[in-house]
């Protein structure tokens, strides 16, 4: 889909992808498929030689994706604010650990160190992080790809909400929300690597992906 607003990336431009930021929960979730997806994604990033940037904790999906990458020799950068070191049980074994002064610095650091973003299932913190990246992209502040890893349909309510916002005129033509939907871990890297403006990066495409299920 062609976008009318000015973007820092031209359509068809090849995406540089060396590091991937993964947003996810510190809980395991109700469906065992969430933890398995986190482990599979960690292993896949390491196998592809892609660095992992994540929230620095050792619990739940967060710990699973990091441990899986480390176990097969991947490079993992954990970014955690000092006040969450105990609450999220900071992982000392990561390749690089960055302790920030607050959440704002944490999110900025993760953004700056990543070439793309993946949202696995998670709670309100995960939602806030991925929506911020969608907002920055909508405002033309970055052209890094954002992928919703829709494991077990987890992100369908968000995709439906975005479609509702567009239908109600709050996401207008020329200011689309550019995201990709991956229905399995295997679809994540192809979605991240898809050239800008290649046809599946807008709200309608995400909805269409889900309507095929």
Beta strands, then each sheet from edge to edge (+ up, - down):
strand 1: 19-23
strand 2: 51-54
strand 3: 76-81
strand 4: 96-100
strand 5: 116-119
strand 6: 145-149
strand 7: 180-182
sheet 1: 4+ 3+ 2+ 1+ 5+ 6+ 7+
end
